[in-house]
Amino acid sequence: MAAPNEITPSQLLRLIGTPTAPHIVDISIDEDFAADPFLIPGSFRHSHKDIDGLKTRIGDGPCVIVCQRGIKLSQGLASWLRSDGIAAEYLKGGMFAWGDLAGAPRIPATAIPDKVKGRGLWVTRHRPKIDRIACPWLIRRFVDPDAKFLFVSPGEVAGVAERYGATPFDIEGADWSHNGSLCSFDTMLDRFALRTPALDHLSTVVRGADTNRHDLAPEAAGLLAISVGLSRQYRDDHKQLEAGLVLYDALYRWARDGQNEGHDWPTDKKA
């Protein structure tokens, strides 16, 4: 019988990338992490000894505790948190089991830019349309749920990045930007090793909309239309980002689970 506070790698994989995903806390000891420096998408590192600090960080939201093997460290901390009223689970088999699961991505820790005051800080051009909404969505859902994004005048991106320690993206000359025919969303998928089937398909739609290649995917023209509409609807770039996150949440679930679903009228029409 499964433990009441365990979650399997396959169950966790279904939650990652969705807006209701739990906090994923990697408490592997430093020696274990140094030997295998990869992260489950959306997770963050935290010491198992700093329980009060962890409770402050996750609040009352659900969480999954991860260690190397899913035994004493994660099971003990999960039970401790549950005794304090927090919906905590431990990952069955830990990082070893995650690494054995087919299709489970692992982000190289070295690919994640340095954080500023404990969270990722990114900067790009203001008035976002496609890439500059898709990339923040990817980062928030798969890399750093607490990431902050700054939108500034194109000519000020480099200066803001330098003054505030932010990482510039989707601007010419930046390290995190277009690469040949690929757009910034593609660059992030490659750097973060997130080329899952669903995200790969979504990237084709984003690339088609962002580079005016609507022949790449029939959905590209629709994404462009909705993205332009959102940009006209919101004067505040941050409010537009929040609305755009909902759009990409829906596109991701379509790419992952709904590509074969169609719609017709009347609803009982026979082929």
Sequence and secondary structure as in RCSB ss.txt:
>XXXX:A:sequence
MAAPNEITPSQLLRLIGTPTAPHIVDISIDEDFAADPFLIPGSFRHSHKDIDGLKTRIGDGPCVIVCQRGIKLSQ
GLASWLRSDGIAAEYLKGGMFAWGDLAGAPRIPATAIPDKVKGRGLWVTRHRPKIDRIACPWLIRRFVDPDAKFL
FVSPGEVAGVAERYGATPFDIEGADWSHNGSLCSFDTMLDRFALRTPALDHLSTVVRGADTNRHDLAPEAAGLLA
ISVGLSRQYRDDHKQLEAGLVLYDALYRWARDGQNEGHDWPTDKKA
>XXXX:A:secstr
   TTEE HHHHHHHTTSTT  EEEE   HHHHHHS EE TTEEE  TT HHHHHHHHTTS EEEE SSSSHHHH
HHHHHHHHTT  EEEETTHHHHHHHSTT   EEGGGS   BTTB EEEEESS  SHHHHHHHHIIIII TT EEE
EE GGGHHHHHHHHT EEBSSTT SBS BTTB HHHHHHHHTT   HHHHHHHHHHHHHHTT TTS THHHHHHH
HHHHHHHH SSHHHHHHHHHHHHHHHHHIIIIITT    SSTT   
